[in-house]
Amino acid sequence: MNTTSNTEPTDDQVDAAILAALTEGGGGDDLHSWAEIRRRVPGSLDHRNERLIALWFAGRVYTIKIAGRNYVSLDDGHPRSCSPLVL
């Protein structure tokens, strides 16, 4: 009998990991490569992407695509007429 369980982290755990990765080193306002950030976040790729989108809709993070790469930062609170979301 296999007693190990393969449990997916909760939404709150994934959110906290994304936000912590963005604030490490005091660079919360800096753009970070999503490819680098998501490697440090637990859970499946789909779950991590879903939570990034949820954080974007909640106004917690900002996302942008530059030269074909996705970047993310903490949202600075300034209103944007067009805030891009590309994954």
Helices and strands as residue ranges (DSSP letters): H 11-23, G 24-26, E 32-33, H 34-39, H 45-57, E 61-66, E 69-74
